[in-house]
Amino acid sequence: MNRGVMMRSIQAIMVAILALVATPALAQSSLLPVQDRQSGEGEGPFTTLVIKGATMIDGTGAPPEGPVDIVVSGDTITGIVRGGGAPTDGARVIDAIGMYVMPGFVDVHGHNGDPKKAPDPSYGYRLWLAHGVTSVRGVSFQFQQNDPSVADSRQSANNTILAPRLFPYAVFGTPFPGGPIDSPAKAREWVRWIFAQGYDGIKFFNNASPPVLEAALDEAQKQGLGTVAHLGQRGVARVNARKAVELGLGGVTHFYGHFESLLDGQGGPDYPADYNYLDEQSRFAWVARLADQIVDPGSEAWNDYVDFLVAEGVTLSPTFNIYSASRDVMRARTAEWHDRYTIPSLMDFYAPSLTNHGSYYHDWSTADEVAWRNFYKPWMRLTKDFHDRGGRVTAGSDPGFIYQTWGFAYIGELEMLQEAGLSPLEVIRAATLNGAEEIYAPKGTEPPFGLIKEGKLADLVIVPENPLANLKVLYGTGHLRLNRETNQLERVGGVRWTIKDGIVYDAPSLLQSVAQMVAAQKAARQ
C-alpha cells in the first residue's frame, strides 16, 4: 500500500473512531450507520488480475494442486492455469508463490452490532473480511427497530461499503403492518411481506404452534426463502428437531432440538426441580446434562434419526465454537486476541451478567465444564455421522457472545469441525461450497461463489501457510511456531489477502484498523 493510499485509509478509520467515541449517547441507543468505503480501502476490481503461483484448494473437497495461476477479469474468475504461465502483460499481479488460495469463506450464522456492545457495524465487517470471510448469512444481523440489514446487503453487493456479501434473514414474528402472527393465514402473509422487504430467509425460534410454523415454512419454500431454526427449550416440547424437519424446516443450527429428538424412553426432557430458563446459568448448565438422557450413539434409534435428517435434505450448522467457553471459560476469557482486537464495550458485555445474553458464567464450576466436555461427545458424533452419510454440514460462528469475537470465532468453528472428525479438506468444503449451497438451495439456483472455478465470482482468500496442515494459521493473530534452527518463536500465518468481487483487501491493514478502533475506545475511557 503506497503512502497516499495508507493516509486516506487511516483518515477514514479515524472518522469512524471519532464517531464511535465522541457520541456515547448514540452508541448506547442505536447503531451507527456504516461508513462508505473510502478510497484505498481495497484495490480493484481490475480488467485483469492474476494470482500467480499459488497452491489451490478449490472448495470441492479435491486435494490441493499447484502451482496454479488464477485469472480474474472484473469480478469473475476467467482462467485457471495449472502449472502456471498465465500472461501477465497489463495485469495486476499478486505474487502468491508458496501461498495457498481457497474460495472465500461463508459464515452461515452471523450477527452484527448491538448498541451496547459493538455499536459500529464496520467493526464486525472488518474482522470478518480480515479472516477471509466474504459472505455472511445474518440470522439476524441486528435486533432493533428499522433494521438496516437489507440496506447494508445492497450496499455490500455494490461494494459501496467495506463488508462481506450479506444475506439477511428476518426473525419469524418480527412486527409488521398486519399485526400479530396468530394464525396460519397470518403466517403466510408475514412471509410474503418479508420477501417483499428483500430478506433472503427466515430464522425461526420454535415458539409458534405447529400449524402456524408449518404454514410459514410452506410459504417460505414457495417464495424461495431459506429457513433455519434455533429450537430452544421453551418450544421444544411441541416442536423438536424431528418435528420441525417434518414440517418443512431447511436447516437446524446449534444443538437445540436434536437431543430432545433422541430421548431414551421418555416423552420430554427431565428438568431439575430448581430449573429456571430465565436464569441463564441454570439454563446453560443444565442443558449439558441432557446428554445423559438420550439413546446410545450408534443405536438403532440414533441411526434412524440420522438417516431421517439426511433423507429430508436438512442442513446442520452446529456452531460448536459459540459454546466452547462452557468447557473452559478461563481459556475463552483470556484468548490472545482480546487485548488488541476485542473492543472494550464487547468485553464488558461478555463478562458475567444477569442481563446480557450468553454472559452466564455466574459461578461456573469444574462440574459444569466437565458436563459440557461430555456433552460435546454425542453432539460431535451426531454431526459426524450425519456428514458421513451425505448430510450437508456448514460453518457458522454466532459471534458477539460468550467471548467469541468476529472472525476469530469463525476460525475457531473450523477447528472444532475438525475436532468433530471432518478432515481439513472437508472442513474447507463446509466453510465454502457447502455454505454457499445452503444459502442458494432455497432460491433454486447454483451459488455464484463457493468454488474456485471459471465463471464463479472472484471471492478468494490467500494465506502464506498451509491451512490443511494447521487451521490455526487462519487466525488474525497467526500461529506461534518454534524455529528449530534459531530456537526462537516465530508468529506465522494470518490471511494475507481477502478478495471479494475481484476487489483485493489487505487483511493485515483491516486488522490494524480494528486495533485502532479498540485503542481509541480504551483511550476514551481513561
Beta strands, then each sheet from edge to edge (+ up, - down):
strand 1: 49-56
strand 2: 65-73
strand 3: 76-82
strand 4: 92-95
strand 5: 100-103
strand 6: 105-110
strand 7: 133-139
strand 8: 165-171
strand 9: 201-205
strand 10: 226-230
strand 11: 251-253
strand 12: 315-317
strand 13: 392-393
strand 14: 460-463
strand 15: 479-483
strand 16: 488-492
strand 17: 497-500
strand 18: 503-506
sheet 1: 3+ 2- 1+ 4+
sheet 2: 3+ 2- 1+ 5+ 14- 17+ 18-
sheet 3: 6+ 7+ 8+ 9+ 10+
sheet 4: 11+ 12+ 13+
sheet 5: 15+ 16-
end
